Amino acid sequence: MVVAKLPYGRGFVEIELERGSVVELGHIGRIRDIEGGLLNKLENPTSSEKLSRIVRNKRVLIIVTDKTRPTPNRALLPPLTKYIEDSGGSIKILIANGLHEPMSKQQILEFLGEDIYHHFEIVNHNAYDSSSILNLGETSYGTPIQVNRLVMDSDIVIGTGSVEPHFFAGYSGGRKIILPGVAGSLSIMRNHGFKMINSPYAVYGS
C-alpha cells in the first residue's frame, strides 16, 4: 500500500492506494439544458429557501465575471434575471473587474447580450475609484476590507462564475467574485501580494 497526502485547507487528506494503481477523474455529465437546469436549482436549492422567496421585494445585485473568465453569462443571465423580476426583485449588475481594465460598452454588449445590456443598469467595478469603494476595517491578518459600495447597498448579492484550479487560491470562483472581483485596490494587492502567494497553504488546486 502507498499513502498519498493531498493538500486540503490547512492540512492534508491521506488516501491509501494499492501500489501501481491509477486514479482517474470522476465523470460529470454535461448540462444540455442550461436554462432548465438553472431554474430547477433556483426552485430546489440545497439547504436553502427557494430563491423566489428570498428575492421578493428585495434589491438584488448580480455580480458577473469580466471578459477574462469563461463564465457563460449570456446563457445564465436571461433566465436568472427573468426569474428574479418575476419573483418581485429589482436588479442591478456589477462587473467584477478586480484590477483589470474596465470593460468597454461594446465588450459589455457582446459579453452579456443585447437584451441584458439595454434592460438593466450595469456598473463597471473600478478598484481604484475611491468614491465607489467602502472601507469596512481590517481582517485578522491586517488586510484592508474594501468593497464596492453597491454590495453593501443591496439586500441580496448573487455571483456568477466558473470554478477552475488557481495557482495560489486553490480554486477560482465562489468567494473570489468578491475578492478580488469587486474589492478595492488595497485589499486586492494585499490579498494577492507576495506574502500570500508565498504561503505554504497557497497551493494549486487545494
HELIX and SHEET records of a PDB file:
HELIX    1   1 ILE A   34  GLU A   43  1                                  10    
HELIX    2   2 LEU A   51  ILE A   54  1                                   4    
HELIX    3   3 ASN A   73  ASP A   86  1                                  14    
HELIX    4   4 LYS A  105  LEU A  112  1                                   8    
HELIX    5   5 GLU A  114  HIS A  119  1                                   6    
HELIX    6   6 SER A  130  SER A  132  5                                   3    
HELIX    7   7 ARG A  149  ASP A  153  1                                   5    
HELIX    8   8 GLY A  174  ILE A  177  5                                   4    
HELIX    9   9 SER A  185  ASN A  191  1                                   7    
HELIX   10  10 PHE A  194  ILE A  197  1                                   4    
SHEET    1   A 2 VAL A   2  TYR A   8  0                                        
SHEET    2   A 2 GLY A  11  LEU A  17 -1                                        
SHEET    1   B 4 GLU A 121  ASN A 124  0                                        
SHEET    2   B 4 SER A  90  ALA A  96  1                                        
SHEET    3   B 4 ARG A  59  THR A  65  1                                        
SHEET    4   B 4 ILE A 156  GLY A 159  1                                        
SHEET    1   C 2 ILE A 133  GLU A 138  0                                        
SHEET    2   C 2 PRO A 144  ASN A 148 -1                                        
SHEET    1   D 2 PRO A 165  HIS A 166  0                                        
SHEET    2   D 2 GLY A 170  TYR A 171 -1                                        
END                                                                             
